[in-house]
Amino acid sequence: MLFVIAVPLLLLFAFVAPAHAQVPAFTQSGPLESNAGHVMMEWNAGSAVSLEIATSPAFEDAQELYQGRNHAYFLSGLAGGTYYLRLTDEAGEQSETIELAVVHQSLEQAIWLTVIGAIIALGIVAVIVRGARA
């Protein structure tokens, strides 16, 4: 009699029991590079995660950026340098560390682009003013 009750219950729990939690993993393969100080980090995880960033691969100075169930985070405002990111899920499982290098565009290039833009804008204004007088 016990066998008749136990087998269906075991089968029920075998199909209803949650699957083994997925270890969090970034969808991007590293190392990553940004020339503007921002990046969209995306990952796969079976539960809520904590996203941490550090400037050393040992995560001695780690800061938590995000904690929750989302699967992406837009990271911006980073100064030039190398950063390391990792995910930790509720069970303490950690993702592989991903490296992010932020190399901003040079100040010289930014100044030249601004000067060229100003010349073009002044040229357009001059053509409009000259055409309005005619």
N, C-alpha and C positions, 0 to 999 in steps of 0.2 A: 504494500500500500504506500509506504514511504517512497519507493522508487517511482511510482506513478505520479506523485506530487513533485518530487525533487527534479526529475528530468525536465518537465515543461518549465519549471522556474529557472533552472540553469540555462536552458535555451533562451528564455526571455531575457535574462540578464546578459547573456552573451551578445545579443543583438541590440540591446538598449544601452549597454555600457559605453561610455564615451571612448573614442579612439585615443591612442597615445598622442599626447600633445606634440604639436609640431615645434621643433626648435626654431626660434626666430632667425630669419636670414634676410639680408639686404637683397633687393632685386638687381641692383647695379653691381658690376664687378669692379674692383678697385685696381689701382688707385684712381681716385677722381681728381679732376682739376677744374678750377673756376677762375675766370679772369675778371669777374665782377663782384665777388664776395658773397654770392648766393648760390644755393643748390637745392633741388628737390630730392629729399631722401625718401625712398620707398622700400617697403619690406613685406615679407609674408610671415605671419605668426598665428598660432592657434589660440592665443589668449592675449590679454593686455600686456603691453611691454613698456619698458622704460628706455628712452633713448638718451645716451650719455655722450658727451664730447670732452676731449682732453687734448692737451698739447704734447703729451708724452705717450708713447705706446703702452706704458705701464699703468696708465690712468691714475697717476698719483694726484693730479689736479682735476679730476673728473667733475663735471657739472651736469646735472640732469636737465635736459632740454624739454622733455615731454614724457608724460606717463598717461597711458590710456589704451583704447582699443582701435584707434585709427591705424591705417597702414601707410601713411605718408606724413611728412613734415617738411615745410618750406623753411629752410635755414638761411637767414640773411644777415647782413651787417658784419661780416667777418673781416677782420684785418688780414693783411698778408701774412702767410705762414703755413705751417703744416699742422693739420688737426687729425685726430683719430676718433672714430665713432663706433659705438657698439650698442647692441640691444640686449636687454635682460628681460625674460618673461617672469610670470608670477611664480613659477617653480624654481627660479634661479638659473635656468638654462641661458647661456650667453651665445650670441652670434659671433661669427668671425669678425675681427676688427677690420674696419675699412678706413683707408687713409684718404684724406682730402687735402690737396695743395691749393692754396689761394694765392694766385700771382696776378696782382692788379695790373692793368694797362699802365704804361709809363706816363708820367706827368707831361713829358715833352710831347708825346703823341696827342694827349688831350688838349694841350695848348694849341698845337698846329691845327687840329680839327676845329677848335673854336675860332681861330683866326680865319680859316677858310670859310666857315659858316657865316662869320660876320661880313666878309668881303662879298659873298653871294647875296646876303640880305641887303647890304648897302647898294649893290648893283641893281637889284630888283626895285628898291625904293627910287633910285635915280631914274630908271626907265619909266616908272609910273609917273613921277613928277615931270619928267621931260615930255611924256605923252600927254599929260594933262594941260600943258602950256600950248601945245600945238593946235 
